Amino acid sequence: MATPPPDHRPIVVSGPSGVGKGTLYNLLFQRHPDTFCLSVSHTTRAPRDGEQDGVHYHFVPMESFEDLIAKDGFVEHAKFSGNRYGTSKMTIEEQTNKGKVVLLDIEMEGVKQIKQSSISARYVFISPPSVEVLESRLRGRGTEKEENIQRRLAQAKNELEYSQIPGVHDKVIVNDDLEKAYKEFEDFVYKPLES
Ligand SMILES: Nc1ncnc2c1ncn2[C@@H]1O[C@H](COP(=O)(O)OP(=O)(O)OP(=O)(O)O)[C@@H](O)[C@H]1O
């Protein structure tokens, strides 16, 4: 049965690659079925094998994407290797109107953009116990090539610096012991509304 949190605002989850963001919010989805959803991004890149439109991404032509930018339809968007990616305001609104609390898994530049947008959201940053632990998780996941690992670690240092600026995030969780970090994450998500 769905147990919605008292605060329905979208939750922006950020943190370095490999820190365990997906692990934490997938646990939340398992333990609270039908309550949350992950925002589906728009992209101009072609679908990969097995990717479904509307499930993994909203796949759109460049022209439609740029049209939506011009109409201020995105809370954040970015370009990676020639393709555009973004989170549309419409996607967030539609899911919120269905009674779901929307989680956004966003990297640092996107977080900065959302903070400038009209969307009222809650911000949680997932931090590694140390850069060494982060490196071993990235390697342990076995999904990255060496050059990718080095690039992600360099980017992690920027993200960690940004997370230390007071007031940027409502909550910073160190993902050391998974169950302990999960409990902190769940407590943050289910925090009573402040009057
Ligand atoms: N508390 C933890 N202790 C040990 N290992 C963990 C912990 N949390 C996550 N992991 C492991 O670390 C690896 C990275 O986790 P995950 O894929 O959830 O990271 P992510 O932040 O979502 O990464 P990305 O941003 O690249 O998608 C996984 O192999 C996961 O099982």
The ligand as an ORCA input file, in Angstrom:
! r2SCAN-3c Opt
* xyz 0 1
  N      26.678      1.624      1.416
  C      27.267      0.901      0.460
  N      28.274      0.053      0.794
  C      28.910     -0.677     -0.151
  N      28.627     -0.659     -1.470
  C      27.633      0.162     -1.868
  C      26.902      0.974     -0.926
  N      25.981      1.690     -1.628
  C      26.125      1.333     -2.925
  N      27.112      0.420     -3.086
  C      27.588     -0.172     -4.356
  O      28.284      0.865     -5.045
  C      28.095      0.731     -6.467
  C      27.558      2.034     -7.051
  O      26.217      2.234     -6.614
  P      25.102      2.913     -7.574
  O      25.136      2.285     -8.915
  O      23.822      2.903     -6.787
  O      25.690      4.408     -7.665
  P      25.084      5.735     -8.338
  O      25.401      6.854     -7.420
  O      23.644      5.535     -8.667
  O      25.979      5.836     -9.649
  P      25.683      6.597    -11.095
  O      25.471      8.055    -10.781
  O      26.943      6.342    -11.873
  O      24.470      5.938    -11.678
  C      27.153     -0.450     -6.674
  O      27.907     -1.588     -7.036
  C      26.479     -0.616     -5.304
  O      26.067     -1.943     -5.065
*
